[in-house]
Amino acid sequence: MRDDMAKLIVERPRLGGHGARKHRPLKDLDLARDKIGMGRAASETGDRKMLNENLAPLRRYITGQVGRPWAKVWAEICANLGVTSTVQQHVRDHISDLVAFNGVTRCGGQVLVLGRWGGPKPLETSWFEFWVDPATGILRRNRQLQTPRMKRKARRKEWQSNLRKRMVERDAQRQYHLLDDGAWWEVTLEEEPTAPAKPNYRSRVVNGKPLSLPFVDVVLRAGLSTLPRHELYGRHGVYSVAKRQLSREEAKRLKLRR
């Protein structure tokens, strides 16, 4: 493990550094003090040091240790990150956010870990990216981890699958819908009516967002669906202006199944 891991994770360059120096006004060197501390100089010039939360170096290090005994990995971490330094202790605290190493058990073939509030929960539903096998003490990756991005992708895939079951798009203005009454309907869409934005006379600027005008969605008014419009039609900014129930022969010819 790198001995400067704490600096990589917590520290970042001073605010106002790099290219900002060339834009600062020149100072009169005759009025400058002969001696000044580094902290005072950094504060007066705007070079303020700030903390960072960049866990990528720590995550890369732990990833490289997968398959090794956790006791040896933890010994290396303790050798480089002490408890007497606030910054280094801060980094050590983040390890427990990434690795489940306390209270890991197996129950009926399922791995259980201690949740953030103490209760045991399945590993696949936890936020831990790594875990320590209680039988072997080996560090392992959580292969069943569902990141927020993966969860959003799964929800969108499920939404698209449900949309295809109840809606078929004929063209940009017409769709076939299996609505709550159990029948197929042909629905005609139009864009939501808008008006030009009103000027703001106080600031003498025009608000670029168009004003929405009132309209009536004929499908929702008839109580044929309880879904929000963007979910019902698969996109934002449209509403239904006409609807027509399809006969069984039409639905069969269009290969629409209930």
C-alpha positions in Angstrom: 0.0 0.0 0.0 1.3 3.5 -0.8 2.5 5.4 2.2 0.9 8.6 0.9 -2.6 7.0 0.4 -4.1 9.5 2.9 -3.0 12.5 0.9 -4.3 10.9 -2.3 -7.7 10.4 -0.9 -8.3 13.4 1.4 -6.1 16.3 0.2 -6.4 18.3 -3.0 -4.6 21.3 -4.4 -5.0 24.7 -2.8 -8.0 26.7 -4.0 -6.8 29.4 -6.3 -3.7 27.7 -7.5 -2.5 26.7 -10.9 -3.5 29.1 -13.7 -5.2 31.6 -11.4 -1.9 33.1 -10.4 -1.3 34.9 -13.7 -4.6 36.8 -13.3 -3.6 38.3 -9.9 -2.6 41.9 -9.7 1.1 42.6 -9.2 2.1 43.5 -5.6 4.5 46.3 -4.6 7.5 44.4 -3.3 8.6 47.4 -1.3 5.6 47.1 0.9 5.9 43.4 1.4 6.8 42.0 4.8 10.3 40.5 5.3 8.9 37.3 6.9 5.6 35.6 7.0 4.4 32.1 7.9 3.4 29.7 5.2 -0.1 29.3 6.7 -0.6 33.1 6.9 0.7 33.6 3.3 -1.6 30.9 1.9 -4.6 32.4 3.7 -3.9 36.0 2.6 -3.3 35.0 -1.1 -6.4 32.8 -1.3 -4.5 29.5 -1.5 -6.8 27.7 0.9 -6.3 24.0 1.3 -9.4 22.0 1.3 -10.4 18.3 1.9 -11.5 15.9 -0.8 -13.4 12.7 -0.9 -11.7 10.8 -3.7 -12.0 7.1 -2.8 -10.8 5.9 -6.2 -7.2 5.2 -5.0 -8.4 3.3 -2.0 -10.9 1.3 -4.1 -8.2 0.4 -6.6 -5.9 -0.7 -3.9 -8.6 -3.0 -2.3 -9.5 -4.3 -5.7 -5.9 -5.4 -6.2 -6.0 -7.3 -2.9 -9.0 -9.5 -3.8 -8.1 -13.1 -3.2 -5.6 -12.4 -0.4 -6.2 -13.0 3.3 -7.9 -10.0 4.9 -5.6 -10.2 7.9 -2.6 -9.4 5.8 -4.3 -6.7 3.9 -5.5 -5.1 7.1 -2.0 -5.3 8.5 -0.6 -3.4 5.5 -3.4 -0.7 5.9 -2.6 -0.3 9.6 1.1 0.0 8.8 0.5 3.1 6.6 -2.6 4.6 8.2 -2.4 5.3 11.9 -5.1 6.2 14.4 -3.2 9.2 15.8 -3.7 11.2 12.6 -7.2 12.6 12.0 -6.7 12.5 8.2 -5.4 8.9 8.3 -8.2 7.8 10.6 -10.7 9.4 8.3 -9.4 7.1 5.5 -9.6 4.1 7.7 -13.2 4.9 8.5 -14.0 4.7 4.7 -12.7 1.2 4.5 -15.7 0.0 6.6 -17.9 1.6 3.9 -16.3 -0.5 1.2 -15.5 -3.8 2.9 -17.8 -6.0 5.0 -15.4 -7.6 7.5 -17.3 -7.5 10.8 -20.3 -9.7 11.5 -20.2 -11.6 8.2 -22.1 -14.9 8.5 -23.5 -17.6 6.2 -27.1 -18.8 6.7 -28.5 -21.5 4.4 -26.0 -20.7 1.6 -26.7 -17.0 1.8 -24.1 -14.5 3.0 -25.4 -12.0 5.6 -23.6 -8.8 6.6 -24.4 -6.2 9.2 -26.3 -3.3 7.8 -25.5 0.3 8.5 -28.1 0.3 11.3 -27.0 -3.0 12.8 -29.5 -5.5 11.4 -28.2 -8.4 9.2 -29.1 -8.2 5.6 -28.2 -10.2 2.5 -24.9 -9.3 0.8 -26.5 -8.8 -2.6 -28.8 -6.0 -1.2 -26.0 -4.2 0.7 -23.8 -1.4 -0.5 -20.5 -3.2 0.2 -18.3 -3.6 -2.8 -16.1 -6.2 -1.0 -16.5 -8.8 1.8 -14.4 -11.1 3.8 -15.3 -14.8 3.7 -15.9 -15.9 7.3 -14.8 -19.5 6.6 -11.5 -18.7 4.9 -10.8 -15.0 5.8 -10.2 -14.3 2.1 -11.1 -10.9 0.7 -13.7 -11.2 -2.1 -15.6 -8.9 -4.4 -19.3 -8.6 -4.1 -20.3 -9.9 -7.5 -24.0 -9.3 -6.9 -23.6 -5.6 -6.0 -26.2 -3.4 -7.6 -24.9 0.1 -8.2 -27.3 3.0 -8.5 -26.5 3.1 -12.2 -27.3 -0.6 -12.6 -30.6 -0.2 -10.6 -31.6 2.7 -12.9 -30.8 0.6 -15.9 -32.8 -2.3 -14.6 -35.8 -0.1 -13.8 -35.8 1.5 -17.2 -35.5 -2.0 -18.8 -38.5 -3.2 -16.8 -40.5 0.0 -17.7 -39.8 -0.5 -21.4 -40.9 -4.1 -21.2 -44.2 -3.1 -19.5 -44.6 -0.3 -22.1 -44.3 -2.7 -25.0 -47.0 -5.0 -23.5 -49.6 -2.3 -23.3 -48.7 0.2 -26.1 -47.7 0.0 -29.8 -46.6 3.1 -31.5 -48.0 3.5 -35.1 -46.4 6.8 -35.9 -45.4 10.1 -34.1 -49.1 11.1 -33.6 -50.9 7.7 -33.2 -50.5 4.9 -30.7 -52.5 1.7 -29.8 -53.1 1.3 -26.1 -54.4 -1.5 -24.0 -56.2 0.6 -21.3 -57.7 -0.2 -18.0 -61.0 -1.3 -19.4 -59.2 -4.3 -21.1 -59.8 -3.0 -24.6 -57.4 -1.7 -27.3 -57.7 1.9 -28.2 -56.3 4.1 -31.0 -55.1 7.3 -29.4 -54.2 10.5 -31.3 -51.5 12.7 -29.7 -50.5 16.3 -29.9 -47.8 18.4 -28.3 -48.8 20.3 -25.2 -50.0 23.8 -26.1 -47.6 26.6 -25.0 -47.4 30.4 -25.3 -44.4 32.6 -25.7 -42.7 33.5 -22.5 -43.7 36.7 -20.8 -41.0 39.4 -20.5 -39.7 40.3 -17.1 -40.0 44.1 -17.0 -38.1 44.5 -13.8 -34.9 42.9 -15.1 -35.7 43.7 -18.8 -35.0 40.1 -19.8 -37.3 37.5 -21.3 -37.7 34.2 -19.5 -36.9 31.5 -22.1 -39.2 28.9 -20.7 -42.6 28.8 -22.6 -45.8 29.1 -20.6 -48.0 26.0 -20.5 -51.6 26.5 -21.6 -54.5 24.5 -20.2 -55.5 21.4 -22.1 -57.7 18.2 -21.5 -56.3 14.7 -22.0 -59.3 12.6 -23.3 -57.9 9.3 -22.1 -57.3 10.5 -18.5 -60.6 12.4 -18.5 -62.4 9.2 -19.4 -60.7 7.4 -16.5 -59.1 4.8 -18.8 -55.7 5.0 -17.1 -54.2 6.1 -13.8 -50.6 6.4 -15.1 -48.9 9.8 -15.5 -49.0 11.1 -19.0 -45.2 10.6 -19.7 -45.5 7.0 -18.6 -48.7 6.3 -20.5 -47.4 7.7 -23.8 -43.7 6.9 -23.3 -42.5 10.4 -23.6 -42.9 13.9 -22.2 -44.7 16.9 -23.8 -47.7 15.2 -25.4 -51.4 14.5 -24.5 -54.3 12.7 -26.2 -56.8 14.7 -28.2 -58.8 11.8 -29.6 -59.5 8.1 -28.9 -61.2 5.3 -30.7 -61.9 1.8 -29.4 -60.7 -0.9 -31.8 -62.9 -3.9 -32.6 -61.7 -7.4 -32.0 -61.1 -7.9 -35.8 -59.0 -4.7 -35.9 -56.9 -5.8 -32.9 -56.5 -9.3 -34.4 -55.4 -7.9 -37.7 -52.9 -5.6 -36.0 -51.7 -8.5 -33.9 -52.5 -6.8 -30.7 -52.8 -9.2 -27.8 -54.6 -8.7 -24.5 
